[in-house]
Amino acid sequence: MKRVLKLDGVHNFRDYGGYAAAGGAQIKPGVLWRSAQHGDASDADLTAIDALGLKTVIDLRGPSERDAKPCRRSGTFAAQVFTYPEETAGLALHTEAADGVVSEAEARAAMMRLYDGIAFRGNLVPMLRCHFEVLKRNEGPSLVHCVAGKDRTGFAVALVQHALGVSRDEIIADYMLTNVAGNIEARIAAGAEQIRAHRGPITDATIRVLMGVEEDYIVAAFNAVEARHGDVDSYLADVIGVHGAEVEGLQMDYLA
């Protein structure tokens, strides 16, 4: 299937369905989408996004991020957009991780620390719950995004894929697509500008570590969940409020 929607100004826009899932089924394609922010969308991008028939958008950014880069929308855009009234990260996680970082090794360690706690961030968990509530309503195609569409969005997507029965290897493979989906050099350039504006001089190699993804990051998030809750299903029930019967309902709605 064609997974990545190549757009001019919206990076990392892709379908996270289509994977083999529970009971030998497959996630329906064309209904579960993820991306980076839409503030730089071209008019052609808006037309392409409208063609997806989105009914809901879950914007994981906080208010300062939304104010800094409001999403562009077409005049006919009709999806319901869900946001959180408080900061969910203050800065995009890769920008937050850059604080005090100089070397690639320091950047990697900072990203690992962020992922170790991503499942328990007090102002992100409500939006993870919101994401699942929206999906349970099954009103049509949905989109989840943050700034770069890789950290908060990556974890949110990983949880949904897990609930739908996607294997851990496939979840990781989808997460790693961030490094090839869209124009990564443009994303790195944009990230470099933002990071240097907040943190001062930092090498291009270090920025690449912050702006990309590594398998160890998402593995660290799963390991932290399993260390505290035993398994991801228990985390979904205890923290996100998605229990067994609701997981079965999601599988009925999104698997074919």
Phi and psi in degrees as a GROMACS rama.xvg file:
@    title "Ramachandran Plot"
@    xaxis  label "Phi"
@    yaxis  label "Psi"
@TYPE xy
-82.4044  109.611  LYS-2
-93.0897  -40.9488  ARG-3
-93.1631  127.962  VAL-4
-94.6538  107.655  LEU-5
-81.4001  116.856  LYS-6
-121.832  165.095  LEU-7
-73.9649  -46.4315  ASP-8
-126.102  3.48048  GLY-9
-116.336  111.483  VAL-10
-89.1342  158.769  HIS-11
60.7693  33.5894  ASN-12
-90.4374  116.184  PHE-13
-156.273  160.769  ARG-14
-83.5843  122.693  ASP-15
-101.605  16.3487  TYR-16
-93.7745  -166.817  GLY-17
85.1311  -5.73137  GLY-18
-85.7322  152.235  TYR-19
-60.7396  140.621  ALA-20
-139.506  -154.75  ALA-21
-63.1655  142.285  ALA-22
63.776  25.4827  GLY-23
77.6098  8.09053  GLY-24
-86.0447  -175.669  ALA-25
-137.188  142.99  GLN-26
-66.4499  132.755  ILE-27
-59.8155  132.104  LYS-28
-78.0905  156.979  PRO-29
81.7485  7.02857  GLY-30
-121.667  -18.1361  VAL-31
-122.278  112.456  LEU-32
-122.662  154.149  TRP-33
-140.486  155.207  ARG-34
-167.55  176.809  SER-35
-86.2434  -173.731  ALA-36
-66.7544  160.712  GLN-37
-109.949  13.8748  HIS-38
-64.9059  -23.6967  GLY-39
-105.63  16.5273  ASP-40
-62.0176  138.168  ALA-41
-83.3561  169.221  SER-42
-60.8772  -37.9139  ASP-43
-64.4917  -37.4218  ALA-44
-60.7913  -43.8633  ASP-45
-62.0531  -38.6704  LEU-46
-64.5435  -43.6166  THR-47
-64.9085  -39.4199  ALA-48
-67.6515  -42.1256  ILE-49
-59.4181  -34.0205  ASP-50
-65.9139  -16.5123  ALA-51
-76.4915  -15.9451  LEU-52
69.824  34.8322  GLY-53
-59.1384  135.656  LEU-54
-103.972  -28.2664  LYS-55
-141.369  146.473  THR-56
-129.971  127.836  VAL-57
-106.578  107.908  ILE-58
-97.1512  107.107  ASP-59
-80.2103  -1.62906  LEU-60
-74.2406  155.39  ARG-61
-85.0881  174.788  GLY-62
-61.6921  -36.4576  PRO-63
-67.3398  -35.805  SER-64
-68.7355  -40.4582  GLU-65
-67.1986  -38.1989  ARG-66
-67.487  -37.0716  ASP-67
-69.7511  -30.1681  ALA-68
-145.971  76.0016  LYS-69
-61.2469  140.553  PRO-70
-69.0826  134.114  CYS-71
-77.9363  141.15  ARG-72
-134.364  148.725  ARG-73
-75.3541  168.164  SER-74
-67.7356  -17.3508  GLY-75
-106.713  5.56922  THR-76
-62.1871  127.228  PHE-77
-129.222  5.64778  ALA-78
-68.4499  147.974  ALA-79
-81.9587  128.425  GLN-80
-105.41  127.894  VAL-81
-106.243  130.219  PHE-82
-134.914  171.275  THR-83
-113.821  137.029  TYR-84
-73.8992  -14.9657  PRO-85
-113.342  169.089  GLU-86
-65.2818  133.459  GLU-87
-97.8161  -13.7728  THR-88
-152.568  -13.6222  ALA-89
78.188  -57.8689  GLY-90
-130.825  159.791  LEU-91
-51.7246  145.643  ALA-92
-58.43  -36.8326  LEU-93
-67.1134  -29.7709  HIS-94
-75.2579  -41.2039  THR-95
-59.1737  -41.5615  GLU-96
-65.8795  -21.6484  ALA-97
-73.238  -10.2592  ALA-98
-61.5396  116.592  ASP-99
78.3047  3.56308  GLY-100
-89.7466  137.846  VAL-101
-123.344  -47.3007  VAL-102
-96.784  165.034  SER-103
-60.8237  -41.1553  GLU-104
-62.8391  -40.136  ALA-105
-66.8258  -38.7191  GLU-106
-63.6975  -43.6979  ALA-107
-64.1036  -42.0261  ARG-108
-63.9594  -39.1435  ALA-109
-65.0176  -41.8443  ALA-110
-64.3213  -38.11  MET-111
-63.0607  -40.6284  MET-112
-64.0014  -41.5209  ARG-113
-62.1715  -43.8226  LEU-114
-70.7348  -27.9882  TYR-115
-62.3804  -26.7344  ASP-116
-112.971  1.26185  GLY-117
-61.4755  -33.2464  ILE-118
-71.5357  -11.6606  ALA-119
-123.454  12.7673  PHE-120
-66.8946  122.391  ARG-121
-57.8765  -33.2956  GLY-122
-97.8079  -0.0764801  ASN-123
-97.5444  -36.4296  LEU-124
-53.3222  -43.1175  VAL-125
-58.6622  -33.5423  PRO-126
-77.1787  -28.948  MET-127
-64.9341  -40.9331  LEU-128
-62.9595  -43.3474  ARG-129
-58.9605  -43.1125  CYS-130
-56.8413  -47.2506  HIS-131
-68.2849  -36.8374  PHE-132
-62.0155  -41.9236  GLU-133
-61.8569  -44.9931  VAL-134
-65.2099  -35.4493  LEU-135
-64.7635  -28.6293  LYS-136
-72.5403  -23.9626  ARG-137
49.4964  54.5376  ASN-138
-90.2126  -4.55793  GLU-139
138.42  -170.986  GLY-140
-56.1019  139.386  PRO-141
-127.237  157.684  SER-142
-131.095  134.947  LEU-143
-119.248  136.204  VAL-144
-153.002  162.567  HIS-145
-132.885  -133.509  CYS-146
-84.1502  -59.052  VAL-147
-98.9446  -9.10419  ALA-148
69.8762  29.1823  GLY-149
-127.285  -35.1535  LYS-150
-98.2546  -73.1946  ASP-151
-59.1107  -46.6381  ARG-152
-64.3774  -41.6105  THR-153
-59.5548  -41.7428  GLY-154
-71.3865  -41.7388  PHE-155
-58.3548  -44.6215  ALA-156
-65.4429  -41.6791  VAL-157
-59.1542  -38.9933  ALA-158
-64.9933  -43.4496  LEU-159
-64.7027  -44.9338  VAL-160
-61.5483  -39.857  GLN-161
-60.5609  -47.2643  HIS-162
-59.44  -31.56  ALA-163
-85.8864  -0.643712  LEU-164
91.2059  18.7544  GLY-165
-72.9033  141.774  VAL-166
-67.33  155.344  SER-167
-59.8244  -39.7924  ARG-168
-61.6279  -40.7985  ASP-169
-70.6797  -36.4998  GLU-170
-60.6786  -44.9927  ILE-171
-65.3634  -41.5057  ILE-172
-61.8465  -41.1013  ALA-173
-66.0566  -41.2383  ASP-174
-58.0133  -42.3071  TYR-175
-70.8166  -15.1634  MET-176
-62.1497  -18.9706  LEU-177
-53.4943  -32.9961  THR-178
-73.204  -12.7634  ASN-179
-123.958  -15.5031  VAL-180
-76.9345  127.298  ALA-181
75.384  -163.768  GLY-182
-95.6788  89.9696  ASN-183
-65.608  -32.976  ILE-184
-64.2257  -38.0575  GLU-185
-66.3236  -39.0587  ALA-186
-64.915  -40.8642  ARG-187
-64.977  -41.6395  ILE-188
-61.9109  -43.8615  ALA-189
-65.2435  -41.9439  ALA-190
-64.9841  -37.9562  GLY-191
-61.3591  -43.4618  ALA-192
-61.129  -44.838  GLU-193
-67.336  -45.8874  GLN-194
-63.9586  -44.202  ILE-195
-67.7203  -31.0437  ARG-196
-64.0852  -33.3862  ALA-197
-95.0098  -30.365  HIS-198
-119.175  -7.17688  ARG-199
84.5313  -161.806  GLY-200
-59.0142  135.895  PRO-201
-158.089  141.03  ILE-202
-72.6103  155.824  THR-203
-60.6732  -39.0236  ASP-204
-63.7721  -38.7462  ALA-205
-68.0547  -40.1459  THR-206
-62.9963  -36.3702  ILE-207
-61.6236  -39.1048  ARG-208
-62.633  -42.1559  VAL-209
-71.0989  -37.0121  LEU-210
-84.9874  -21.3759  MET-211
-91.5037  -171.339  GLY-212
-127.619  155.079  VAL-213
-133.126  147.198  GLU-214
-54.763  -37.1376  GLU-215
-61.6363  -26.9417  ASP-216
-65.1036  -55.1851  TYR-217
-69.458  -31.2568  ILE-218
-63.2285  -39.9959  VAL-219
-61.0085  -39.1632  ALA-220
-64.0051  -46.5754  ALA-221
-63.9399  -40.0805  PHE-222
-62.1073  -39.8046  ASN-223
-65.9249  -41.3351  ALA-224
-60.92  -46.9488  VAL-225
-70.0078  -31.6767  GLU-226
-65.993  -36.5194  ALA-227
-88.2453  -32.4775  ARG-228
-120.128  -2.67016  HIS-229
91.5996  -45.629  GLY-230
-158.862  169.17  ASP-231
-68.6932  -35.1857  VAL-232
-59.9696  -40.8687  ASP-233
-66.7193  -38.3451  SER-234
-60.8886  -45.5039  TYR-235
-58.3499  -40.7045  LEU-236
-73.2092  -47.3455  ALA-237
-76.4593  -38.0675  ASP-238
-104.024  -43.9756  VAL-239
-90.8118  -18.7509  ILE-240
80.3524  24.6944  GLY-241
-109.916  108.842  VAL-242
-100.098  178.452  HIS-243
-52.786  -48.2363  GLY-244
-64.4228  -35.2081  ALA-245
-71.8029  -34.9693  GLU-246
-62.3341  -43.6809  VAL-247
-61.4474  -37.9774  GLU-248
-64.5442  -40.7144  GLY-249
-62.9063  -40.3061  LEU-250
-66.0859  -37.0042  GLN-251
-64.7339  -36.9424  MET-252
-78.2526  -36.4284  ASP-253
-111.454  -2.39304  TYR-254
-107.3  148.592  LEU-255
